[in-house]
Structure formats: structure tokens, C-alpha cells
């Protein structure tokens, strides 16, 4: 399973909706330009205490796909 977690400290006030829209757009560009059957997926995103947290999945196998499906089920249940 390929999932990477990042924490980025922000020196300025961030607007989560704007950041999320930019990140999603960037992933769409990367995935459309990337000549591979595998895709990058933003699996989690939140901002807390001027820190931006991102979980990025590189979907290359069934285990990663199943992990993302499980996350979606959990998010729908909350």
C-alpha cells in the first residue's frame, strides 16, 4: 500500500476550501499528464493550528484501492 502523509506549516492564514480546490486541480493535472495507469489520490485533507495535513495515495495495487474504498465508507458513515 502506498499512502504518504504530509504536514505543511503555514505562515499565513489559510482558507481550507481554496487550498483544497487548488490541490484537487493539481492532482487532476498530474494524473492527466502522467503517462501511467496508476493515479495519485488525495485521501485526506484538513487544516489545524495553521498546519495543513495531506494524505496522498498512489493507487498501484488492490490493497491501496481497498484502503481508499474503506476510507470512503468511513467518511460516509460519519
TORMAR-723079 format. One record per residue (C-alpha): residue number from 0; x, y, z negated. Coordinates in steps of 0.1 Angstrom, whole numbers, plus 5000, padded with zeros to 4 digits. Layout:
+------+------+------+------+
! fike !    X !    Y !    Z !
+------+------+------+------+
!  NUM !    X !    Y !    Z !
...
+------+------+------+------+
END
This chain:
+------+------+------+------+
! fike !    X !    Y !    Z !
+------+------+------+------+
!    0 ! 5000 ! 5000 ! 5000 !
!    1 ! 5014 ! 5034 ! 5010 !
!    2 ! 5000 ! 5062 ! 4988 !
!    3 ! 5021 ! 5092 ! 4979 !
!    4 ! 5013 ! 5118 ! 4951 !
!    5 ! 5025 ! 5153 ! 4952 !
!    6 ! 5022 ! 5182 ! 4927 !
!    7 ! 5029 ! 5217 ! 4940 !
!    8 ! 5032 ! 5246 ! 4916 !
!    9 ! 5015 ! 5277 ! 4930 !
!   10 ! 5029 ! 5311 ! 4920 !
!   11 ! 4997 ! 5328 ! 4933 !
!   12 ! 4961 ! 5322 ! 4926 !
!   13 ! 4948 ! 5295 ! 4949 !
!   14 ! 4913 ! 5291 ! 4964 !
!   15 ! 4908 ! 5253 ! 4965 !
!   16 ! 4883 ! 5254 ! 4993 !
!   17 ! 4906 ! 5273 ! 5015 !
!   18 ! 4936 ! 5252 ! 5007 !
!   19 ! 4916 ! 5220 ! 5013 !
!   20 ! 4904 ! 5232 ! 5047 !
!   21 ! 4939 ! 5240 ! 5057 !
!   22 ! 4952 ! 5207 ! 5045 !
!   23 ! 4925 ! 5188 ! 5063 !
!   24 ! 4931 ! 5207 ! 5095 !
!   25 ! 4968 ! 5199 ! 5092 !
!   26 ! 4961 ! 5162 ! 5088 !
!   27 ! 4938 ! 5163 ! 5119 !
!   28 ! 4967 ! 5179 ! 5139 !
!   29 ! 4993 ! 5155 ! 5126 !
!   30 ! 4970 ! 5125 ! 5133 !
!   31 ! 4961 ! 5136 ! 5168 !
!   32 ! 4998 ! 5144 ! 5177 !
!   33 ! 5012 ! 5113 ! 5161 !
!   34 ! 5015 ! 5085 ! 5186 !
!   35 ! 5006 ! 5057 ! 5163 !
!   36 ! 4976 ! 5036 ! 5155 !
!   37 ! 4982 ! 5045 ! 5118 !
!   38 ! 4968 ! 5076 ! 5102 !
!   39 ! 4975 ! 5099 ! 5072 !
!   40 ! 4945 ! 5104 ! 5049 !
!   41 ! 4941 ! 5129 ! 5021 !
!   42 ! 4928 ! 5106 ! 4994 !
!   43 ! 4926 ! 5130 ! 4965 !
!   44 ! 4930 ! 5168 ! 4961 !
!   45 ! 4925 ! 5191 ! 4931 !
!   46 ! 4939 ! 5223 ! 4916 !
!   47 ! 4945 ! 5227 ! 4879 !
!   48 ! 4965 ! 5253 ! 4860 !
!   49 ! 4980 ! 5268 ! 4892 !
!   50 ! 4992 ! 5234 ! 4903 !
!   51 ! 4979 ! 5217 ! 4934 !
!   52 ! 4977 ! 5179 ! 4933 !
!   53 ! 4975 ! 5159 ! 4966 !
!   54 ! 4974 ! 5121 ! 4971 !
!   55 ! 4982 ! 5111 ! 5006 !
!   56 ! 4976 ! 5076 ! 5020 !
!   57 ! 4994 ! 5063 ! 5051 !
!   58 ! 4970 ! 5037 ! 5064 !
!   59 ! 4991 ! 5009 ! 5079 !
!   60 ! 4976 ! 4978 ! 5064 !
!   61 ! 4944 ! 4963 ! 5050 !
!   62 ! 4954 ! 4969 ! 5013 !
!   63 ! 4956 ! 5007 ! 5019 !
!   64 ! 4923 ! 5007 ! 5038 !
!   65 ! 4906 ! 4987 ! 5010 !
!   66 ! 4921 ! 5011 ! 4984 !
!   67 ! 4906 ! 5041 ! 5003 !
!   68 ! 4872 ! 5023 ! 5005 !
!   69 ! 4873 ! 5016 ! 4968 !
!   70 ! 4881 ! 5053 ! 4961 !
!   71 ! 4851 ! 5064 ! 4983 !
!   72 ! 4828 ! 5041 ! 4963 !
!   73 ! 4840 ! 5056 ! 4930 !
!   74 ! 4836 ! 5091 ! 4943 !
!   75 ! 4800 ! 5084 ! 4955 !
!   76 ! 4792 ! 5068 ! 4921 !
!   77 ! 4804 ! 5099 ! 4901 !
+------+------+------+------+
END
